Amino acid sequence: MRLRIRYSKKGKVRFISHRDVARIWERALRRVGVSVAYSQGFSPRPKLSFGLALSTGHESEAEFLDLELSDEDGDWTAVRGEDLAARLRAALPVGLDVVAIAPVEKGDSLQQAVTSCTWAIEVDDVDREYMDAWVAGVLSREEIVVERERKGKPVVEDLRPHVLVLDVTGTTETGIRLSADLGTQPRALRPAELLAAVDPPLTARSVCRMNQWMSQGDDREEPLMAPTVPAPSARVPA
């Protein structure tokens, strides 16, 4: 059986790398006694599959983890009855919090299934008029071409198709808050890349991933909904 866990990553734990978060989850699952299935071969590994990696320093309301249960924990009713979510919350460090757990059918990995993410971005030392103009300039462009090095070779990419939605959503004590829906296929566009790619470049004070989205025909849905947080409706890009 496969279980999917939705969790948040907030506060000081945002400075822990994706790889270290994976190790934390392995230890927490062992601590609470969940019998995770292991791969075969010379170096067996627990069958854990994480969603899109979150940049170190960013927060998130919507991180996902899939895990395969071994035969002895294959009955979801028994696992749920032991209040797995509460036990995991107690075993995880402050800042990593289990939001929801549910059984899911086997299918594409989360990295393949997720097609876009919604981000909340805060930028300091800019006013509303400036950011409205900056956002309008981004959305009016037909292309946003950048050149970067990958595996020792220069690669030219157009980021514009990945900018699905970009809005100024409010002000903060020190600047402006943005909301952005950014595509993830074939490669995820990170908020910092978008802010740096457009002249004049901007730097985010804080970034939080609010949602991850999978395409379902003309609609979209999250890999696992938060029980008390309704998903925002999809908007048509400007």
C-alpha positions as CSV (number, residue, x, y, z in Angstrom):
1,M,0.0,0.0,0.0
2,R,1.1,3.5,-0.7
3,L,0.5,6.4,1.6
4,R,0.8,10.1,0.8
5,I,1.8,12.6,3.4
6,R,1.3,16.4,3.1
7,Y,3.4,18.4,5.4
8,S,4.6,22.0,5.9
9,K,8.1,23.4,6.4
10,K,8.3,26.7,8.2
11,G,10.5,28.7,10.5
12,K,14.1,27.9,11.2
13,V,13.8,24.4,9.7
14,R,13.6,26.1,6.2
15,F,17.4,26.3,6.3
16,I,17.6,22.4,6.3
17,S,18.4,21.0,2.8
18,H,16.1,18.7,0.9
19,R,18.4,15.8,1.4
20,D,18.6,16.4,5.2
21,V,14.7,16.6,5.3
22,A,14.6,13.2,3.7
23,R,16.9,11.8,6.4
24,I,14.7,13.4,9.1
25,W,11.6,11.6,7.6
26,E,13.4,8.3,7.6
27,R,14.3,8.6,11.3
28,A,10.8,9.8,12.2
29,L,9.1,6.9,10.5
30,R,11.3,4.4,12.2
31,R,10.7,6.1,15.6
32,V,6.9,5.8,15.3
33,G,7.2,2.2,14.1
34,V,5.9,2.5,10.6
35,S,7.0,-0.5,8.6
36,V,8.2,1.1,5.3
37,A,9.0,-1.3,2.5
38,Y,12.6,-1.5,1.3
39,S,14.1,-1.8,-2.2
40,Q,16.0,-4.9,-3.2
41,G,19.7,-5.2,-4.0
42,F,23.0,-4.6,-2.4
43,S,22.0,-1.4,-0.6
44,P,18.3,-1.5,0.3
45,R,16.7,1.9,0.8
46,P,13.3,2.7,2.2
47,K,10.7,3.3,-0.5
48,L,10.1,7.0,0.0
49,S,9.4,9.3,-2.9
50,F,9.5,13.1,-2.3
51,G,7.9,15.7,-4.4
52,L,9.7,18.6,-6.1
53,A,12.7,19.8,-4.1
54,L,12.3,23.0,-2.1
55,S,15.2,25.5,-2.3
56,T,17.0,25.8,1.0
57,G,15.7,28.9,2.9
58,H,12.2,28.7,1.4
59,E,9.1,27.9,3.4
60,S,6.2,25.7,2.3
61,E,2.6,24.9,3.1
62,A,2.5,22.1,0.6
63,E,5.3,19.5,0.6
64,F,4.5,15.9,-0.2
65,L,5.9,12.5,0.5
66,D,4.9,9.0,-0.8
67,L,5.8,5.9,1.1
68,E,5.3,2.2,0.5
69,L,4.1,0.1,3.4
70,S,5.5,-3.3,4.0
71,D,3.0,-6.2,4.2
72,E,2.7,-6.0,8.0
73,D,1.5,-2.4,7.8
74,G,-0.5,-2.9,4.6
75,D,-3.8,-2.4,6.4
76,W,-4.5,1.3,6.3
77,T,-7.3,1.0,8.8
78,A,-4.9,-0.3,11.4
79,V,-2.3,2.5,10.7
80,R,-5.0,5.2,10.8
81,G,-6.4,3.8,14.0
82,E,-3.1,4.4,15.7
83,D,-3.3,8.1,14.9
84,L,-0.2,8.1,12.6
85,A,-0.4,11.8,12.0
86,A,-0.2,12.7,15.6
87,R,2.7,10.3,16.3
88,L,4.6,11.7,13.4
89,R,4.1,15.3,14.5
90,A,5.6,14.4,17.9
91,A,8.6,12.7,16.2
92,L,9.4,15.5,13.8
93,P,11.4,18.7,14.6
94,V,9.7,22.0,15.2
95,G,8.7,23.5,11.8
96,L,7.9,20.2,10.0
97,D,4.2,19.6,10.6
98,V,2.0,16.8,9.1
99,V,-1.0,18.3,7.5
100,A,-2.8,15.3,6.0
101,I,-2.3,11.5,5.3
102,A,-4.2,9.3,3.0
103,P,-3.8,6.1,0.9
104,V,-3.2,6.7,-2.8
105,E,-3.1,4.6,-5.9
106,K,0.2,3.8,-7.5
107,G,1.0,6.0,-10.5
108,D,3.4,8.6,-11.7
109,S,5.9,10.0,-9.2
110,L,5.1,13.3,-7.6
111,Q,7.9,14.9,-9.6
112,Q,6.3,13.8,-12.8
113,A,2.7,14.5,-11.8
114,V,3.1,18.1,-10.5
115,T,2.9,20.6,-13.4
116,S,2.9,23.9,-11.5
117,C,3.3,25.5,-8.1
118,T,1.8,28.6,-6.4
119,W,4.3,30.8,-4.6
120,A,3.9,33.7,-2.1
121,I,6.9,36.0,-2.5
122,E,7.8,39.1,-0.5
123,V,10.1,41.7,-1.9
124,D,11.5,44.6,0.2
125,D,12.1,48.2,-0.6
126,V,9.6,48.6,-3.5
127,D,6.2,50.2,-3.6
128,R,2.9,49.2,-5.1
129,E,3.3,51.4,-8.2
130,Y,6.7,50.0,-9.0
131,M,5.7,46.4,-8.6
132,D,2.5,46.8,-10.6
133,A,4.7,48.1,-13.5
134,W,7.2,45.3,-13.0
135,V,4.6,42.6,-13.1
136,A,2.9,44.2,-16.2
137,G,6.3,44.3,-17.9
138,V,6.8,40.6,-17.2
139,L,3.4,39.5,-18.4
140,S,3.7,41.7,-21.6
141,R,6.8,39.9,-22.7
142,E,6.7,37.2,-25.4
143,E,9.9,35.6,-24.1
144,I,12.3,35.9,-21.1
145,V,15.5,34.4,-22.4
146,V,18.3,33.5,-20.0
147,E,21.6,31.7,-20.5
148,R,23.0,29.4,-17.9
149,E,25.6,26.7,-17.6
150,R,24.4,23.1,-17.2
151,K,26.8,20.2,-17.0
152,G,29.6,22.5,-18.2
153,K,27.8,23.7,-21.3
154,P,25.9,26.9,-21.9
155,V,22.1,26.4,-22.3
156,V,19.7,29.0,-23.5
157,E,16.1,28.9,-22.0
158,D,12.9,30.9,-22.4
159,L,11.3,31.2,-19.0
160,R,8.2,33.0,-20.2
161,P,6.0,29.9,-20.8
162,H,6.6,28.9,-17.2
163,V,5.1,32.2,-15.8
164,L,1.4,31.1,-15.7
165,V,0.1,33.7,-13.2
166,L,1.8,36.7,-11.6
167,D,-0.1,39.2,-9.3
168,V,0.7,41.8,-6.7
169,T,-1.5,40.7,-3.8
170,G,-0.7,43.2,-1.1
171,T,1.8,45.2,0.9
172,T,4.0,44.3,3.8
173,E,5.7,46.6,6.4
174,T,8.8,46.7,4.2
175,G,7.6,46.1,0.7
176,I,5.3,44.1,-1.6
177,R,3.7,40.6,-1.6
178,L,3.5,38.7,-4.9
179,S,1.6,35.6,-5.9
180,A,3.0,33.5,-8.8
181,D,2.0,30.3,-10.5
182,L,5.1,28.9,-12.1
183,G,5.4,25.8,-14.3
184,T,7.5,22.8,-13.3
185,Q,7.8,20.8,-16.6
186,P,10.2,19.9,-18.0
187,R,12.1,21.8,-15.4
188,A,10.7,23.8,-12.5
189,L,11.0,27.6,-12.6
190,R,12.1,28.9,-9.2
191,P,10.9,32.2,-7.9
192,A,14.5,33.5,-7.5
193,E,15.2,32.7,-11.2
194,L,12.2,34.7,-12.3
195,L,13.1,37.7,-10.1
196,A,16.7,37.7,-11.3
197,A,15.9,37.2,-15.0
198,V,14.0,40.5,-15.6
199,D,15.7,43.9,-15.6
200,P,15.9,45.4,-13.1
201,P,16.5,42.2,-11.1
202,L,14.8,41.8,-7.7
203,T,15.6,39.7,-4.6
204,A,13.0,38.1,-2.4
205,R,13.0,38.6,1.3
206,S,10.9,35.5,1.8
207,V,9.4,32.7,-0.4
208,C,6.7,30.2,0.6
209,R,5.3,27.5,-1.6
210,M,1.5,27.5,-1.1
211,N,0.3,24.8,-3.4
212,Q,1.5,22.1,-5.8
213,W,-0.8,21.3,-8.7
214,M,-1.5,18.3,-11.0
215,S,-3.4,18.7,-14.3
216,Q,-6.7,16.9,-14.6
217,G,-7.9,17.8,-18.1
218,D,-8.9,21.4,-18.0
219,D,-8.9,21.5,-14.2
220,R,-6.1,21.1,-11.6
221,E,-5.9,19.5,-8.2
222,E,-3.4,19.1,-5.4
223,P,-1.8,15.7,-4.8
224,L,-3.5,15.8,-1.3
225,M,-5.7,18.5,0.0
226,A,-5.2,20.2,3.3
227,P,-8.3,19.4,5.3
228,T,-9.0,22.9,6.5
229,V,-7.5,25.0,3.7
230,P,-9.6,25.3,0.5
231,A,-7.5,25.4,-2.7
232,P,-7.8,28.6,-4.6
233,S,-9.5,28.4,-7.9
234,A,-7.4,28.4,-11.0
235,R,-7.1,31.7,-12.8
236,V,-6.5,32.4,-16.4
237,P,-3.0,33.8,-17.0
238,A,-2.9,37.5,-18.1
